[in-house]
């Protein structure tokens, strides 16, 4: 998986054919510890860059999600 930030502050998550095949089969994205660490590190980098590129109105807007919407399901 690659995370590519666009100049407008948006980002594309790009998966190779093998990753798509696995996700189609399992219906989930499962990352072992070191892979998840890599994704988190990439996300932190993207977030830092995002802050420089995103429109100020979007950066300062509030997210109106309830706590229930963010709970994980098993």
C-alpha positions in Angstrom: 0.0 0.0 0.0 1.2 3.5 -0.9 -0.2 6.7 0.5 0.1 9.6 -2.0 -0.8 13.1 -0.9 -2.3 15.3 -3.6 -1.5 19.0 -3.8 -5.0 19.9 -2.6 -4.5 18.0 0.7 -6.4 14.9 -0.2 -4.7 11.5 -0.3 -4.8 8.3 -2.4 -4.3 4.9 -0.8 -2.9 2.8 -3.7 -3.0 -1.0 -3.4 -1.1 -3.5 -5.7 -2.9 -6.4 -7.3 -1.9 -8.9 -4.6 -3.2 -6.6 -1.8 -6.5 -6.2 -3.6 -6.7 -10.0 -4.1 -6.2 -10.6 -0.3 -8.7 -7.9 0.7 -11.3 -9.3 -1.8 -10.8 -12.7 -0.3 -10.8 -11.8 3.4 -12.9 -8.6 3.2 -10.5 -6.8 5.6 -7.1 -5.3 5.8 -5.0 -7.0 8.4 -1.6 -5.7 9.3 1.0 -7.4 11.5 2.8 -5.2 14.0 5.7 -4.0 11.9 3.5 -3.4 8.8 1.0 -1.4 11.0 3.9 0.6 12.4 5.0 1.4 8.9 1.4 2.6 8.0 1.2 4.7 11.1 4.6 6.3 10.4 3.4 7.0 6.8 0.2 8.5 8.1 2.1 10.8 10.5 4.2 12.0 7.6 1.1 12.6 5.5 -0.6 14.4 8.3 2.3 16.8 8.7 2.4 17.5 5.0 -1.4 17.7 4.9 -1.4 20.5 7.4 0.8 22.5 5.0 -1.4 21.8 1.9 -5.0 21.6 3.0 -7.4 24.5 2.5 -7.5 26.5 5.8 -11.3 26.3 5.9 -11.1 22.5 5.9 -8.3 22.4 8.4 -10.3 24.5 10.8 -13.6 22.8 10.3 -15.1 20.5 13.0 -15.9 16.8 12.5 -19.4 16.0 13.8 -19.0 12.3 14.3 -20.4 10.7 17.4 -18.3 8.4 19.6 -20.4 5.5 18.5 -19.3 5.9 14.9 -15.7 5.5 15.9 -16.0 2.4 18.0 -14.4 -0.7 16.5 -16.4 -3.8 15.7 -15.2 -7.3 16.0 
